[in-house]
Amino acid sequence: MTILASIKNNSHTKKWLHYLLIPKGQARPRKWVSWFVNPFIHKKGSNSRICSSVRLDVLPFRRFELGQQSTIEDYCVVNNGVGDVLVGANTRVGIGSILIGPVSVGNQVIIAQHVVISGLNHGYQDIHVPIRLQPVSILPVVLDDECWVGSNSVITAGVQIGKHAIVAAGSVVTKNVPAFSVVAGNPARVIKLYNPELQCWEKVSTSAPARSPIPPQIADLDFPMN
């Protein structure tokens, strides 16, 4: 049995180790972890940048990765306490945004200001126990390459944002977003789709059923980033 497996199987050892890493009742790791452990475990690509005011609630027992040429701007929060947080290359996480794992962000992605992306949900089923004391559930959030999430949007657990899709500002996304589409609202719905035959973006009528999803071959098209 490995050392890691032994720790996982021993509740007392787990509690002791958890205490060494994180103060009781807190999400932020102890300073010695942030200074002397995390920098040697978590991967940070060349020319990537994490601004000094970013709150990194990241722990060594889960992954946190930032791809090359990517930036996490001021006043963001990144938390990998219950799931990995992976950010690809040439991606920008805007001012004041929050990433709570499990979250996977692709390459060439724009996350605007004050966006909340969380793969975590609090349990509430037992009405005799305070919600904060009930077990959490996790479902990964995935943002595919080249998508753009507008400011003040919320992406909930289990959602996948397709390639080159746009989430309009202020949207609450509770369902998967097709590739090459624009969604808006609360809850977010598709308002535009890219037509590969006409090579243009078309509005989706609210009174008529939306046309079928974009064919897979569109994924082979090359779209420049503006």
Residue pairs with C-beta under 8 A, 6 or more apart in sequence:
1 9
6 13
7 13
7 14
7 17
8 14
20 30
21 29
21 30
21 33
21 59
21 60
21 61
22 28
22 29
22 30
22 33
22 59
23 30
27 57
27 79
27 81
28 55
28 57
29 38
29 57
29 58
29 59
33 59
33 60
34 56
37 60
38 56
38 58
38 59
38 60
38 64
41 60
42 58
42 60
42 63
42 64
42 65
42 66
43 64
43 65
43 66
44 50
44 65
44 66
45 66
45 67
45 68
45 69
45 70
45 89
46 68
46 69
47 68
47 69
48 66
48 67
48 68
48 69
48 70
48 71
49 70
49 71
49 72
50 56
50 66
50 71
50 72
51 71
51 72
51 73
51 74
51 75
51 76
52 74
53 74
53 75
54 72
54 73
54 74
54 75
54 76
54 77
54 78
55 75
55 76
55 77
55 78
56 64
56 78
57 77
57 78
57 79
57 80
57 81
58 64
58 78
58 79
58 80
58 85
59 80
59 81
62 80
62 81
62 82
62 83
62 84
62 85
62 101
63 80
63 84
63 85
63 86
64 78
64 80
64 84
64 85
64 86
65 84
65 85
65 86
65 87
66 72
66 87
67 87
67 88
67 89
67 90
67 91
67 107
68 89
68 90
69 89
69 90
70 87
70 88
70 89
70 90
70 91
70 92
70 93
71 91
71 92
71 93
72 78
72 87
72 93
73 92
73 93
73 94
73 95
73 96
73 97
74 95
74 96
75 95
75 96
76 93
76 94
76 95
76 96
76 97
76 98
76 99
77 97
77 98
77 99
77 100
78 85
78 98
78 99
79 85
79 98
79 99
79 100
79 101
80 101
81 100
81 101
82 100
82 101
82 102
82 119
82 120
82 136
82 138
83 100
83 101
83 102
83 103
83 119
83 120
83 138
83 140
84 101
84 102
84 103
84 104
85 99
85 100
85 101
85 102
85 103
86 103
86 104
86 105
87 93
87 99
87 105
88 105
88 106
88 107
88 108
88 109
88 145
89 107
89 108
90 107
90 108
91 105
91 106
91 107
91 108
91 109
91 110
91 111
92 109
92 110
92 111
93 99
93 105
93 111
93 115
94 110
94 111
94 112
94 113
94 114
94 115
94 151
95 113
95 114
96 113
96 114
97 111
97 112
97 113
97 114
97 115
97 116
97 117
98 115
98 116
98 117
98 118
99 105
99 117
99 118
100 117
100 118
100 119
100 120
101 119
101 120
101 138
102 119
102 138
102 139
102 140
102 141
103 117
103 118
103 119
103 140
103 141
103 142
103 143
104 140
104 141
104 142
104 143
105 111
105 143
106 142
106 143
106 144
106 145
106 146
106 147
106 163
107 145
107 146
108 145
108 146
108 225
109 143
109 145
109 146
109 147
109 148
109 149
110 147
110 148
110 149
111 117
111 143
111 149
112 148
112 149
112 150
112 151
112 153
112 169
113 151
113 152
114 151
114 152
115 149
115 150
115 151
115 152
115 153
115 154
115 155
116 153
116 154
116 155
117 141
117 143
117 149
117 154
117 155
118 141
118 155
118 156
118 157
119 138
119 139
119 140
119 141
119 157
119 158
120 136
120 137
120 138
120 157
121 136
121 137
121 138
121 139
121 156
121 157
122 131
122 132
122 134
122 136
123 131
123 134
123 135
123 136
123 137
124 131
124 134
125 134
126 134
137 157
138 157
139 157
139 158
140 157
140 158
141 155
141 156
141 157
141 158
141 159
141 160
142 159
142 160
142 161
143 149
143 155
143 160
143 161
144 160
144 161
144 162
144 163
144 164
144 165
144 179
145 163
145 164
146 163
146 164
146 223
146 225
147 161
147 162
147 163
147 164
147 165
147 166
147 167
147 177
148 165
148 166
148 167
149 155
149 161
149 167
150 166
150 167
150 168
150 169
150 170
150 171
151 169
151 170
152 169
152 170
153 167
153 168
153 169
153 170
153 171
153 172
153 173
154 171
154 172
154 173
155 161
155 167
155 173
156 172
156 173
156 174
159 173
159 174
159 175
159 176
159 177
160 176
160 177
161 167
161 173
161 176
161 177
162 176
162 177
162 178
162 179
162 180
162 181
163 179
163 180
163 219
164 179
164 180
164 194
164 223
165 177
165 178
165 179
165 180
165 181
165 182
165 183
166 181
166 182
166 183
166 192
167 173
167 177
167 183
167 184
167 188
168 182
168 183
168 184
168 185
168 188
168 191
170 184
170 186
171 183
171 184
171 185
171 186
171 188
172 185
172 186
172 187
172 188
173 183
173 187
173 188
174 187
174 188
175 187
175 188
177 183
177 188
177 190
178 190
178 193
178 213
178 214
179 214
179 218
179 219
180 193
180 194
180 214
180 218
181 190
181 192
181 193
181 194
181 214
182 190
182 191
182 192
182 193
182 201
183 189
183 190
183 191
184 191
185 191
190 204
190 210
191 203
191 204
192 201
192 202
192 203
192 204
193 201
193 202
193 204
193 210
193 211
193 214
194 200
194 201
194 202
194 214
194 218
195 201
195 202
196 214
196 215
196 217
196 218
196 221
204 210
204 211
